[in-house]
Amino acid sequence: MWQDADDPGAGEALRAALRGWGYSPEPGAAAGLSVVVAQRPRAELIPHGATEVLWWVRDASPEEASEVLNLRPGWVLRRDDLNAARQALQRLQSRAPQAEDWLRQMVQQTSFAELLRLVLERAMNLAEAEGGGLWVRREDTFFQRAGDGSFPEAPLPREAARALVAAGEAWWIAPAEQMGLLRLKGPKIPPEIFLAGSQDAEQLLLGAWRLEESRLLSFKDDLTVAQNRRCLEVELPRMVRDAAAGGESLSLLFFDVDNLKALNSEHGHMAGSLMLRTVADGAHRICRAHDRLYRYGGDEFCILMPRTTSLGAAKLGERLLAVLQEAPLLIDGEWVPVSLSVGIAAFPEHAAGAEALLAASDKALMEAKRAGKHRVVMAR
């Protein structure tokens, strides 16, 4: 049946498509499959007697989708893909009664990070495990992307990951491509049971992973292998929203290389490129797995630090200065010191949004320059 819940007329394209696919979308409520057109999915909009619901919404958070889908099986789709609606209807009609309804949460509105969280939570629940973590491969290294703190967040080289699997201490996610690694603390159920969920979701995970990898390539700075400014402009607003939703701090280090113009003038641009790579390498070494390094442009870099206060960011900034100061560059027979100026700002301590956070850290960087360079300055 068809129900315009709180957004009349917004589903006309879907209604026409349904008729073309051989369905009869009649208004009202009845037992069976219902299509609900709404601005957002809400429990009170579930039609009386509906056994399954296809939600056609303007937007939906993972929490909103999970709430309505836990009350009634179905799919939550944003109103921008009629093909997804057709596929969802076909799956709802063809799936076996014993099929896993948890997969319904993993379509359209769910990001790769949310898919990973769902897979980990399901594996932990099925295994009756005390805790767990899930790592995802990038090139030959695995990075923890979901976890509850049961395992260290340190990256795992591929050989270390293989050794854990061989020892029965971890399991591959999408084994053919070794896309990810699952670790559980104290599982009480055999692996063939708790791995079933990730196997069911394998194609969804692989598709989301490949999409993320292709985007990362377009967001990469070729010289320093840091993320580029375009990537920062995409990720900073999202990370601010995540921090606000979780009631957490997000810190931003904005830094640049001192005296790079003078180095280029005296020794040439090859020397300047070497300096930039050295700075990026040093920053990569001290960043945690979930910190993000970006080359903002020219000699400027940013580090985003989720779940980190301004004091924690200041410690990393001071450590970065110390690490690079201990590694001068030998250029044309001359030892050239590596010096940085760093500005730090934190959300929500110094800024209420993404643009304000960037501006506050940039202003702090300018103060570090005026104060004599090679120092860390906190936003005020």
LINDA-V600885 format. One line per field, one symbol per residue. psi: psi as a letter, one per 20 degrees, with the letter a starting at -180 (. if undefined). burial: b if it has 9 or more other C-alpha atoms within 8 Angstrom, else e. A space follows every 10 residues. Layout:
psi: ???
burial: ???
This chain:
psi: rpongjmpii jhhgghhghh jjrnnpqapr qbpqppprgq pqhiipqpip hqpopnqgrp qhggghghhh hpqbqopqmj nhhhgggggg hhhiqqhjqo ihihikqfip rghhgggggg ggggghilqh arqpqppodk qpppiqrjjh qqjpqoqhhh ghhgghijir qqpmhhilgr pppqolpiqq higiihghhh jghgggghgh ggghhhhijp phgijrqrhg gghghghghg gggghikrqp qppoqrppkh ghgghhirhh ghhggghggg gggghiqrhj qppqohqdjp qqppnqkprh ghhhghghhg ggghhimqpo pljpopqopq ppppqqpjgi qirgghgghg hghhghhhgh ijrlrppqq.
burial: bbbbbebeee beeebebbbe eeeebeeebb ebbbbbbbbb bbeeebbeeb bbbbbbbbeb ebebbbbbbe ebbbbbbbee ebebbbebbe ebeeeeeeee eebbbbbebb ebebbbbebb ebbbebbbbb bbbbbbbeee bbbbbbbebb eebebbbbee beebbeeebb bbbbeeebbb bbbbbebebe eebbbebbbe bbeebbebbe ebeeebeebb beebebbbbe bbeeebbebb eebbeeebbb bbbbbbbbeb eebbeebbbe bbbebbbebb bbbeeebebe bbbbbbeebb bbbbbbbbbb eebbebbbeb bebbbeebbe beeeeeebbb bbbbbbbbeb bbbbebbbeb bbbbbbbbbe eebbbbbbbe
